[in-house]
Amino acid sequence: MRLRPAAHTNQVVKQAERIVVELPILQSLQPAVIEAARWHDAGKAHQIFQDTMRRKDATEAPQGLLAKCPHVGRHKRRGFRHELASGVLALMNGRSDLVAYLAASHHGKVRLSIRSLPNEERPIDPSTRFARGVHEGDLIPEADLGDNVKVRATAIRLDYMDLGGSDEAGPSWLARMLSLRDRPDLGPFRLALLESILKAADERASGAGSK
């Protein structure tokens, strides 16, 4: 099974649309879940992920970006998480903090904070920010997310990691996510529910696509 990002994303969006109307969540939160489903795999356009998609069947894989393939191995950059790139891309493209959180958290590895891990591959330039296998300045090529949503080619920024934020990025990732947690209409339990909805939609779409 090989799927383009747009094809897989369209399936995830459909599944998310089905789930949100069946659960007792606030109607005002439903659009964010749907939009997060649209953006959840934007980071798969990253070259590290695309190299993984082609490592075992480079001659058979079609040209262009892939979101799914039959053989998935380890990424050559240790600790790489495409969903961190997805969340950052969402913020950089004007999506809400909630959309960015849900896009980043749908595999359970990135939530309130962005931080590097001790065993990660470090950038050559020691001043370059890095976290979860994503390096500041990594160029994400243009990607089609389906339904006429396209992400322009983007150089990833990670100044969202900085405590206190920055003049260009605004509040830090941590500050943004703590604000979500403390919102009266969200809180930790409702955030967890929304995260679970996106995860379930992704798993249902992946299961349907493999049949």
C-alpha positions in Angstrom: 0.0 0.0 0.0 1.4 3.3 -1.1 -0.6 6.5 -0.5 0.0 10.1 -1.3 -0.3 12.6 1.6 -3.5 14.1 0.1 -5.2 10.6 -0.3 -4.4 9.5 3.2 -5.3 13.0 4.7 -8.7 13.0 2.9 -9.5 9.6 4.5 -8.5 10.9 8.0 -10.6 14.0 7.6 -13.6 11.9 6.7 -13.1 9.7 9.7 -12.7 12.7 12.0 -15.9 14.2 10.6 -17.8 11.0 11.4 -16.4 10.8 15.0 -16.9 14.4 16.1 -20.7 14.3 15.4 -21.1 11.1 17.4 -19.4 12.3 20.5 -20.7 15.0 23.0 -18.0 17.6 22.4 -18.6 21.3 22.1 -19.5 22.2 18.5 -17.1 25.1 18.7 -14.2 22.7 19.0 -15.2 20.4 16.1 -13.7 22.6 13.3 -10.3 22.5 15.0 -10.3 18.7 15.0 -11.2 18.6 11.3 -8.5 21.2 10.5 -5.9 19.3 12.6 -6.8 16.1 10.6 -6.0 18.1 7.4 -2.6 19.2 8.8 -1.6 16.1 10.9 0.8 14.7 8.3 2.1 17.8 6.7 5.5 17.0 8.2 5.7 13.8 6.2 6.9 15.9 3.3 10.2 16.2 5.2 13.1 14.6 3.3 14.0 12.4 6.2 10.5 10.8 6.1 10.5 10.6 2.3 13.9 8.8 2.4 12.4 6.3 4.8 9.4 5.7 2.5 11.8 4.7 -0.4 14.6 3.0 1.4 13.5 -0.6 0.8 11.8 -0.2 -2.6 13.3 2.8 -4.2 13.0 1.5 -7.7 9.3 0.6 -7.3 8.1 3.6 -5.4 6.3 6.2 -7.6 7.7 9.7 -7.9 6.4 12.4 -5.6 5.6 12.5 -1.9 4.4 9.4 -0.1 2.6 9.2 3.2 2.3 5.4 3.4 4.4 2.5 2.0 4.5 -1.3 2.5 7.9 -1.3 4.2 8.7 1.1 7.0 12.0 1.1 8.7 13.8 3.4 11.1 14.5 7.0 10.0 18.2 7.8 9.3 18.0 10.7 11.6 17.4 9.2 15.1 14.3 10.3 16.9 12.7 12.0 13.9 9.0 12.8 14.5 7.1 14.0 11.5 4.3 15.2 13.7 6.4 17.8 15.3 7.1 19.3 11.9 3.4 19.1 11.2 2.5 21.1 14.3 5.2 23.7 13.6 4.0 24.0 9.9 0.5 24.5 11.1 1.6 27.5 13.3 3.8 28.9 10.6 0.8 28.8 8.2 -1.5 30.7 10.5 -3.4 27.8 12.0 -4.6 28.0 15.6 -2.6 26.8 18.6 -5.2 24.0 19.1 -4.8 22.8 15.5 -1.0 22.8 16.0 -1.3 20.9 19.3 -3.6 18.2 17.8 -1.4 17.8 14.7 1.7 17.5 16.9 0.3 15.2 19.5 -1.5 12.6 17.5 1.2 10.0 18.1 1.6 10.8 21.7 5.3 12.0 21.5 4.9 15.8 21.4 2.5 17.6 23.6 3.1 20.6 25.9 6.8 21.1 25.2 9.3 20.8 22.4 12.6 19.5 23.5 15.6 17.6 22.2 16.6 14.2 23.5 20.1 13.0 24.6 20.5 10.4 21.8 19.6 12.7 18.9 21.8 13.5 16.0 23.0 17.0 16.5 23.3 19.6 13.7 26.7 20.5 12.5 26.3 24.0 13.6 26.0 23.9 17.4 23.9 27.0 17.5 21.1 25.4 15.4 18.0 24.4 17.4 16.9 20.8 17.1 14.2 18.6 18.6 12.8 15.2 17.9 14.9 14.8 14.8 13.8 18.1 13.3 16.5 20.7 12.8 15.8 24.4 12.5 16.1 25.4 8.8 15.1 22.0 7.5 13.3 22.7 4.2 9.9 21.1 3.8 8.9 21.0 0.1 5.5 22.0 -1.1 2.9 19.5 -0.2 -0.7 18.8 -1.2 -2.9 18.1 1.8 -6.1 17.5 -0.2 -9.2 19.6 -0.6 -7.3 22.3 -2.3 -5.0 22.8 0.8 -1.4 23.1 -0.2 1.6 23.9 2.0 4.2 26.1 0.4 7.8 25.1 0.6 8.9 26.1 4.1 12.1 26.3 6.2 11.2 25.0 9.6 11.7 27.4 12.5 12.2 26.2 16.0 12.3 29.4 18.0 9.0 28.2 19.4 11.2 26.2 21.7 12.6 29.3 23.4 11.2 30.1 26.8 9.5 33.4 26.6 9.0 33.2 22.9 10.5 35.5 20.3 9.6 38.7 18.5 9.0 36.8 15.2 7.4 33.6 16.4 5.4 35.2 19.3 4.7 33.1 22.4 6.7 29.9 22.9 5.2 26.5 22.2 5.0 25.9 26.0 3.2 29.1 26.6 0.7 28.4 23.8 0.0 24.9 25.0 -0.4 25.8 28.7 -2.9 28.5 27.6 -4.9 25.8 25.8 -4.8 23.6 28.9 -6.1 26.4 31.0 -8.9 27.5 28.7 -12.3 27.1 30.3 -13.7 25.2 27.3 -10.7 22.8 27.1 -8.7 21.7 30.1 -6.5 18.6 30.1 -9.3 16.1 29.8 -11.0 17.6 26.9 -7.6 18.1 25.2 -7.0 14.4 25.7 -10.4 13.6 24.2 -9.7 15.7 21.1 -6.3 14.1 20.7 -7.8 10.7 21.0 -10.4 11.5 18.3 -7.6 12.5 15.8 -5.6 9.4 16.7 -8.7 7.2 16.2 -9.4 8.9 12.9 -5.9 8.3 11.7 -5.9 4.7 12.7 -9.3 4.0 11.1 -8.1 5.7 7.9 -4.9 3.7 7.9 -6.8 0.5 8.5 -9.2 1.2 5.7 -6.4 2.1 3.3 -4.6 -1.2 3.9 -7.6 -3.3 2.8 
